[in-house]
Amino acid sequence: LMIIGMYQAFFSQNYAVKLAALELEDWPAALQPLMDAALYRRAKREAYKQQFPEKKDTLLVAKEDLPAPFPRWHNLDFFNQQSLKQELISNFQLVADQLPDRLLLLIAGKNAAQRAFEYAHHFTDVDILAVESNLENLAECYIRANEEQLSNVVFWPESLAERFLKDGNTIHFASLSHDAKLVTPAFIKLVEHCLPANGILNIKLAESIDPATLDIQKLVTTQSLKSTSANIKALRATILADKQSAYWSSLISEDYFYSIDGCRETWFQQEEQQTLLNETLRFIHAGEWNLAKVLNHYGKSISTTLAQKNLSKIVRENIQHSDYSLYFVKQ
């Protein structure tokens, strides 16, 4: 079992039901970490996903192609807990009486679940709603939150989050990052409607995709390749056969390259940020919103005027760009 478990997930095997007849604690102590990762934890994630209609998208997926959480979980940075309300007052010159004592945060887009998990640790006066299109990420963070007894964060897919927003609930801070399946103009409109006066909207723009990754995406499209584990391994083997080439160096250095799920997400979903860029420009030019702060890829504050010019050029000429994090205050 130990040798098999190092290379295969027990959960997707025909004999998984027989293994799961035992409780985790019934296995020898040396086997328990392996059995938890390869069987019991996956079963918990599956039970969580069964609640949502998005689960149907994976019903016909072959067992060897079943997804796992991505990006891989990383340890939380050490930080002191603090008040988000005080942070907003300090950074955006808001009046304390205009904000409630406890704030509702919406974190939506790529890797939203893990970011929300961190915020739940970091801030003492928040309730957090994490929304993303990757059910595996949501399920894993839900399990970890239960393990750490975090009661101020929930992890929802789009279907449940949309119902919550359409009910007219007020959110005080929203952070949106790129996720073509989720962060659509319609979803952004819902978020915009639920933010009150002095509500904060944070839009995170990711760095442009490197040319080598773009070429792999074009190859996938022209060849109509399926996102199977076998195809992904074949593509990686082809790239690694020419790993000394400078052309592939940037791609090979990416963390996602060493994960089947990372390659599947990057190469086969064919995502681009144009929609989010267009929506960002709309907020910049809308009189209802004030661009209060912009951070570059180093996390340093830069001129909002300079950022506006750069973003306009990026959208107009479709040029490569770095990370940006923009903060808008609703008037």
VEXKOL-924862 format. One record per residue (C-alpha): residue number from 1; residue in three letters; x, y, z. Coordinates in Angstrom, 1 decimal, always signed. Last residue first. Layout:
NUM; ala; X; Y; Z;
...
% end
This chain:
331; gln; -18.4; +57.6; -4.2;
330; lys; -17.2; +54.0; -4.4;
329; val; -13.5; +53.7; -3.6;
328; phe; -11.3; +52.0; -6.1;
327; tyr; -8.1; +50.1; -5.3;
326; leu; -5.9; +48.7; -8.1;
325; ser; -3.4; +45.9; -7.9;
324; tyr; -1.1; +45.6; -10.9;
323; asp; +1.1; +42.8; -12.0;
322; ser; +3.4; +43.2; -15.1;
321; his; +2.5; +44.0; -18.7;
320; gln; +2.9; +42.7; -22.2;
319; ile; +1.2; +44.7; -24.9;
318; asn; -2.4; +44.6; -26.2;
317; glu; -2.0; +47.9; -28.0;
316; arg; -5.1; +49.7; -26.8;
315; val; -5.6; +47.7; -23.5;
314; ile; -1.9; +48.0; -22.5;
313; lys; -1.8; +51.7; -23.5;
312; ser; -4.8; +52.5; -21.4;
311; leu; -3.3; +50.6; -18.5;
310; asn; -0.1; +52.5; -18.7;
309; lys; -1.8; +55.9; -18.8;
308; gln; -4.1; +55.0; -15.9;
307; ala; -1.1; +53.7; -13.9;
306; leu; +0.8; +57.0; -14.5;
305; thr; -2.2; +59.0; -13.2;
304; thr; -2.6; +56.7; -10.2;
303; ser; +1.1; +57.3; -9.3;
302; ile; +2.7; +54.2; -7.8;
301; ser; +2.5; +52.3; -4.4;
300; lys; +4.9; +49.5; -4.0;
299; gly; +3.8; +45.8; -3.9;
298; tyr; +6.7; +44.8; -6.1;
297; his; +4.3; +44.0; -8.9;
296; asn; +2.9; +47.5; -8.8;
295; leu; +0.4; +48.9; -6.3;
294; val; -2.3; +51.4; -7.3;
293; lys; -4.4; +53.5; -4.9;
292; ala; -7.4; +55.8; -4.8;
291; leu; -9.0; +55.3; -8.2;
290; asn; -12.3; +57.0; -7.5;
289; trp; -15.6; +55.4; -8.6;
288; glu; -19.0; +56.9; -9.4;
287; gly; -17.6; +59.2; -12.1;
286; ala; -16.6; +56.1; -14.2;
285; his; -13.4; +56.6; -16.2;
284; ile; -11.2; +54.4; -14.0;
283; phe; -14.0; +51.9; -13.4;
282; arg; -14.5; +51.4; -17.1;
281; leu; -10.7; +51.0; -17.5;
280; thr; -10.8; +48.1; -15.0;
279; glu; -13.7; +46.5; -16.9;
278; asn; -11.7; +46.6; -20.1;
277; leu; -8.7; +45.0; -18.3;
276; leu; -10.9; +42.3; -16.8;
275; thr; -12.3; +41.4; -20.2;
274; gln; -8.9; +41.4; -21.8;
273; gln; -7.4; +39.1; -19.2;
272; glu; -7.0; +36.0; -21.3;
271; glu; -7.8; +32.4; -20.5;
270; gln; -7.1; +29.5; -22.9;
269; gln; -8.4; +26.9; -20.4;
268; phe; -6.1; +24.2; -21.8;
267; trp; -2.6; +25.5; -21.2;
266; thr; -2.8; +27.3; -17.9;
265; glu; -5.3; +25.2; -16.0;
264; arg; -4.2; +21.8; -17.4;
263; cys; -0.6; +22.8; -16.8;
262; gly; -1.3; +23.6; -13.1;
261; asp; -3.3; +20.5; -12.7;
260; ile; -0.5; +18.3; -13.9;
259; ser; +1.9; +20.2; -11.7;
258; tyr; +5.6; +20.8; -12.4;
257; phe; +4.9; +23.5; -15.1;
256; tyr; +2.7; +25.4; -12.6;
255; asp; +5.7; +26.6; -10.6;
254; glu; +7.1; +28.5; -13.6;
253; ser; +10.8; +28.0; -14.3;
252; ile; +10.2; +25.7; -17.2;
251; leu; +8.1; +28.4; -18.9;
250; ser; +10.8; +31.1; -18.6;
249; ser; +13.5; +28.8; -19.9;
248; trp; +11.6; +27.5; -22.9;
247; tyr; +13.0; +29.9; -25.4;
246; ala; +16.4; +29.8; -23.9;
245; ser; +16.8; +26.3; -25.1;
244; gln; +18.5; +23.9; -22.7;
243; lys; +15.2; +22.3; -21.9;
242; asp; +14.7; +20.9; -25.4;
241; ala; +13.7; +17.4; -24.3;
240; leu; +12.0; +19.1; -21.4;
239; ile; +9.5; +20.7; -23.8;
238; thr; +8.6; +17.5; -25.5;
237; ala; +8.3; +15.7; -22.1;
236; arg; +6.0; +18.4; -20.9;
235; leu; +3.7; +18.1; -23.9;
234; ala; +3.6; +14.3; -23.5;
233; lys; +2.8; +14.6; -19.8;
232; ile; +0.0; +17.0; -20.5;
231; asn; -1.4; +14.7; -23.2;
230; ala; -1.4; +11.7; -20.8;
229; ser; -3.0; +13.7; -18.0;
228; thr; -5.9; +14.5; -20.2;
227; ser; -6.7; +18.0; -21.2;
226; lys; -7.9; +17.1; -24.7;
225; leu; -6.0; +18.3; -27.7;
224; ser; -7.9; +20.1; -30.5;
223; gln; -4.6; +20.2; -32.6;
222; thr; -5.1; +23.9; -33.4;
221; thr; -6.2; +24.8; -29.9;
220; val; -3.6; +22.8; -27.9;
219; leu; -0.9; +24.2; -30.2;
218; lys; -2.1; +27.8; -29.7;
217; gln; -2.0; +27.2; -25.9;
216; ile; +1.5; +25.9; -26.2;
215; asp; +2.5; +28.9; -28.2;
214; leu; +1.1; +31.2; -25.6;
213; thr; +3.1; +29.4; -22.9;
212; ala; +6.3; +30.0; -24.9;
211; pro; +5.4; +33.7; -25.4;
210; asp; +5.0; +34.4; -21.6;
209; ile; +1.6; +35.1; -20.2;
208; ser; +1.1; +38.7; -19.0;
207; glu; +1.4; +39.5; -15.3;
206; ala; -1.8; +39.3; -13.3;
205; leu; -4.3; +42.2; -12.8;
204; lys; -5.8; +42.4; -9.3;
203; ile; -8.9; +44.5; -8.9;
202; asn; -9.7; +45.9; -5.4;
201; leu; -13.1; +47.4; -4.9;
200; ile; -13.7; +49.3; -1.7;
199; gly; -17.1; +50.5; -0.4;
198; asn; -17.2; +54.1; +0.6;
197; ala; -20.9; +54.3; -0.7;
196; pro; -22.2; +50.7; -0.7;
195; leu; -20.9; +47.7; -2.6;
194; cys; -23.6; +45.3; -3.6;
193; his; -24.2; +46.8; -7.1;
192; glu; -20.5; +46.7; -8.0;
191; val; -20.4; +43.0; -7.0;
190; leu; -23.4; +42.2; -9.3;
189; lys; -21.9; +44.3; -12.1;
188; ile; -18.6; +42.3; -11.7;
187; phe; -20.5; +39.1; -12.1;
186; ala; -22.2; +40.3; -15.3;
185; pro; -18.9; +41.6; -16.7;
184; thr; -17.4; +38.1; -16.1;
183; val; -15.2; +37.1; -13.2;
182; leu; -16.2; +33.5; -13.0;
181; lys; -15.2; +31.4; -16.0;
180; ala; -12.5; +33.9; -17.1;
179; asp; -10.9; +33.9; -13.6;
178; his; -8.7; +37.0; -13.1;
177; ser; -8.6; +38.6; -9.7;
176; leu; -11.4; +40.4; -7.8;
175; ser; -11.2; +41.8; -4.3;
174; ala; -14.4; +43.1; -2.8;
173; phe; -14.7; +45.2; +0.4;
172; his; -17.9; +46.3; +2.2;
171; ile; -20.4; +43.8; +1.0;
170; thr; -24.1; +44.4; +1.3;
169; asn; -26.6; +41.7; +0.5;
168; gly; -29.0; +42.4; -2.4;
167; asp; -30.4; +38.9; -2.8;
166; lys; -28.7; +38.9; -6.2;
165; leu; -25.3; +38.8; -4.4;
164; phe; -26.2; +35.7; -2.4;
163; arg; -27.7; +33.9; -5.4;
162; glu; -24.6; +34.7; -7.4;
161; ala; -22.4; +33.3; -4.6;
160; leu; -24.3; +30.0; -4.6;
159; ser; -23.9; +29.4; -8.3;
158; glu; -20.4; +30.8; -8.5;
157; pro; -18.8; +28.3; -6.1;
156; trp; -18.7; +29.0; -2.3;
155; phe; -16.1; +28.9; +0.4;
154; val; -17.1; +30.4; +3.8;
153; val; -15.0; +32.4; +6.3;
152; asn; -15.5; +33.7; +9.8;
151; ser; -15.8; +30.4; +11.7;
150; leu; -12.2; +29.2; +11.5;
149; gln; -11.9; +26.1; +13.6;
148; glu; -8.4; +25.2; +12.3;
147; glu; -9.5; +21.8; +11.0;
146; asn; -12.7; +23.4; +9.8;
145; ala; -10.8; +26.0; +7.8;
144; arg; -8.5; +23.3; +6.4;
143; ile; -11.5; +21.3; +5.2;
142; tyr; -13.2; +24.4; +3.5;
141; cys; -9.8; +25.3; +2.0;
140; glu; -9.5; +21.9; +0.4;
139; ala; -13.1; +22.0; -0.9;
138; leu; -12.8; +25.5; -2.4;
137; asn; -9.5; +24.6; -4.1;
136; glu; -11.0; +21.4; -5.6;
135; leu; -14.1; +23.3; -6.7;
134; asn; -12.0; +25.6; -9.0;
133; ser; -14.4; +28.3; -10.2;
132; glu; -13.7; +30.7; -7.4;
131; val; -15.6; +32.4; -4.6;
130; ala; -14.4; +33.2; -1.0;
129; leu; -16.9; +35.0; +1.3;
128; ile; -15.3; +36.5; +4.3;
127; asp; -16.5; +37.8; +7.7;
126; val; -14.3; +40.5; +9.1;
125; asp; -13.2; +42.2; +12.3;
124; thr; -10.1; +40.3; +13.4;
123; phe; -8.1; +40.3; +10.2;
122; his; -5.1; +38.1; +9.4;
121; his; -6.4; +34.6; +10.0;
120; ala; -9.5; +35.0; +7.9;
119; tyr; -7.4; +37.0; +5.4;
118; glu; -5.2; +33.9; +5.0;
117; phe; -8.1; +31.6; +4.3;
116; ala; -9.5; +34.2; +1.9;
115; arg; -6.3; +34.2; +0.0;
114; gln; -6.4; +30.4; -0.1;
113; ala; -10.0; +30.4; -1.5;
112; ala; -9.4; +33.2; -4.0;
111; asn; -6.7; +31.3; -5.8;
110; lys; -8.0; +32.7; -9.1;
109; gly; -11.1; +34.8; -8.8;
108; ala; -13.3; +36.2; -6.0;
107; ile; -12.7; +37.5; -2.5;
106; leu; -15.8; +39.1; -1.0;
105; leu; -15.3; +40.8; +2.4;
104; leu; -18.1; +41.6; +4.9;
103; leu; -17.0; +44.1; +7.6;
102; arg; -17.6; +44.1; +11.3;
101; asp; -17.7; +47.4; +13.3;
100; pro; -19.7; +49.0; +10.5;
99; leu; -18.2; +51.7; +8.3;
98; gln; -19.3; +55.3; +7.7;
97; asp; -18.7; +56.1; +11.4;
96; ala; -15.0; +55.5; +11.0;
95; val; -14.6; +58.2; +8.2;
94; leu; -12.6; +57.0; +5.3;
93; gln; -9.1; +58.4; +4.5;
92; phe; -8.3; +55.5; +2.1;
91; asn; -5.3; +53.9; +3.7;
90; ser; -5.8; +54.7; +7.4;
89; ile; -9.6; +54.2; +7.4;
88; leu; -9.3; +51.0; +5.3;
87; glu; -6.6; +49.6; +7.7;
86; gln; -8.7; +50.6; +10.7;
85; lys; -11.6; +48.7; +9.4;
84; leu; -9.4; +45.7; +8.5;
83; ser; -8.4; +45.4; +12.2;
82; gln; -5.2; +43.5; +12.9;
81; gln; -3.6; +40.2; +13.5;
80; asn; +0.2; +40.1; +13.5;
79; phe; +1.8; +38.3; +10.7;
78; phe; +3.7; +35.1; +9.9;
77; asp; +3.3; +34.0; +6.4;
76; leu; +0.8; +31.2; +5.9;
75; asn; +2.3; +27.9; +4.5;
74; his; +1.7; +27.1; +0.9;
73; trp; -1.0; +24.9; -0.6;
72; arg; -0.3; +23.9; -4.2;
71; pro; -1.9; +26.1; -6.8;
70; phe; -3.9; +24.1; -7.6;
69; pro; -6.2; +21.6; -5.7;
68; ala; -6.6; +18.2; -7.4;
67; pro; -8.3; +17.3; -10.7;
66; leu; -9.6; +13.8; -11.8;
65; asp; -7.7; +12.9; -14.9;
64; glu; -6.7; +9.3; -13.9;
63; lys; -10.4; +8.7; -12.9;
62; ala; -11.7; +9.7; -16.3;
61; val; -13.8; +12.8; -16.3;
60; leu; -17.5; +12.2; -17.2;
59; leu; -18.9; +13.5; -13.9;
58; thr; -16.5; +16.5; -13.7;
57; asp; -18.8; +19.2; -15.0;
56; lys; -21.6; +17.8; -12.8;
55; lys; -19.9; +19.2; -9.7;
54; glu; -20.8; +22.7; -10.7;
53; pro; -24.3; +22.0; -9.4;
52; phe; -23.1; +22.2; -5.8;
51; gln; -23.5; +20.0; -2.7;
50; gln; -21.4; +17.1; -4.2;
49; lys; -18.3; +19.2; -3.9;
48; tyr; -18.1; +18.9; -0.1;
47; ala; -18.4; +15.1; -0.2;
46; glu; -15.7; +14.9; -2.9;
45; arg; -13.3; +17.0; -0.8;
44; lys; -13.9; +14.7; +2.2;
43; ala; -13.3; +11.7; +0.0;
42; arg; -10.1; +13.3; -1.2;
41; arg; -9.0; +13.7; +2.4;
40; tyr; -9.8; +10.1; +3.2;
39; leu; -8.0; +8.4; +0.3;
38; ala; -4.5; +9.4; -0.9;
37; ala; -3.7; +12.2; +1.6;
36; asp; -5.3; +10.5; +4.7;
35; met; -4.0; +7.1; +3.7;
34; leu; -0.5; +8.4; +3.4;
33; pro; -0.6; +10.3; +6.7;
32; gln; -2.2; +7.2; +8.4;
31; leu; +0.3; +4.5; +7.2;
30; ala; +2.9; +4.9; +10.0;
29; ala; +0.2; +5.0; +12.6;
28; pro; -1.3; +1.6; +11.5;
27; trp; -4.8; +2.1; +10.2;
26; asp; -7.8; +2.1; +12.4;
25; glu; -7.5; +5.9; +13.0;
24; leu; -8.4; +6.5; +9.4;
23; glu; -11.7; +4.6; +9.9;
22; leu; -11.9; +1.3; +8.0;
21; ala; -14.5; +0.6; +5.4;
20; ala; -12.6; +3.2; +3.3;
19; leu; -10.2; +0.6; +2.1;
18; lys; -13.1; -1.6; +0.8;
17; val; -14.7; +1.4; -1.0;
16; ala; -11.4; +2.4; -2.6;
15; tyr; -11.0; -1.0; -4.3;
14; asn; -11.9; +0.3; -7.7;
13; gln; -9.2; +3.0; -7.5;
12; ser; -9.9; +6.7; -7.7;
11; phe; -9.6; +7.3; -3.9;
10; phe; -6.4; +5.3; -3.6;
9; ala; -4.5; +8.1; -5.3;
8; gln; -1.6; +6.7; -7.2;
7; tyr; +2.2; +7.0; -7.1;
6; met; +3.3; +7.1; -3.4;
5; gly; +0.1; +5.2; -2.5;
4; ile; +1.2; +2.2; -4.5;
3; ile; +4.5; +2.0; -2.5;
2; met; +2.8; +2.4; +0.9;
1; leu; +0.0; +0.0; +0.0;
% end
